[in-house]
């Protein structure tokens, strides 16, 4: 199946937003993924970085299971390019989330758009808590979480832990 048919929802689609779709990774995504994930300046606040291509392929190209924690590709509807990725992990009644956008699309609203769509998708799964961890120094991500309605819950291991109230 080609990238366009997957982008258009024929298979492996998790959810969509206005400008993007979120789906399983395919091999054609790996080069673009490497460009930003292995950029130390861009990824200074992120985990899951600095791996070899083969290591990313082993992790990203297997069947994603949110119960184990899974990365999903964020694909632009306009040009079918990889604009970022998200992480979702479900533990009992809580979804932990993460998001990363490529520096090629920074400050264009993609992080807010895709995080908001991810929250809507999680809410469709039933009654769940939604948490996110963010580095203390990552002011952009902190502002984004607060804009989405998250409230700071705690500080653990050098990260701020945010929780989205059930009524948001």
Residue, then its C-alpha position, 0 to 999 in steps of 0.5 A: x500500500x502506498x503512502x498516499x492511500x495510508x495518508x487517506x485512511x485506507x489503513x493504519x490511521x489512528x486519528x486526524x486533524x485539520x491539516x494532518x493525519x496520525x498513523x503507523x510509521x512506514x519505512x518512507x518516514x524514517x529519513x525525515x524522522x532521523x533529521x529532527x530526532x537526531x538533531x541535538x539542538x532541536x531535541x534538547x528537551x526530548x527523550x527517544x533521540x540519537x539512535x541509529x536508523x536500524x534502532x528506530x526502524x526496529x521500534x517504529x515499524x513494528x505494530x504499535x501498542x498503546x499499552x506498551x507505549x507507541x510512537x505514531x507518525x504525524x503526516x501533512x495532508x498537503x504534501x504527505x510529509x512527516x511533520x512530527x510524531x506523537x507518543x501514547x502510552x496507556x496504563x490502567x485508566x491513564x494515557x501518557x502523551x508526548x508530541x514532537x514537531x519537526x523544526x521545518x514546521x515550528x511555530x505554525x500551530x501543528x503541536x497544538x493542533x495535533x495534541x488537541x486532536x490526540x486529546x479528542x481521540x483519547x476521550x473517545x476511548x472512554x473515561x481516562x486521565x491524560x497526563x504529560x511530562x515536560x522538562x522544567x526548561x521547556x517553556x514552549x511545551x509548558x505554554x502549550x499544555x496550559x493552553x490545552x487546559x492541563x494543570x501542573x500536578x507535580x514535579x518528578x525526576x526533573x520533569x513537570x507532570x501535567x494532568x488534563x482535568x476531566x471536564x476539559 
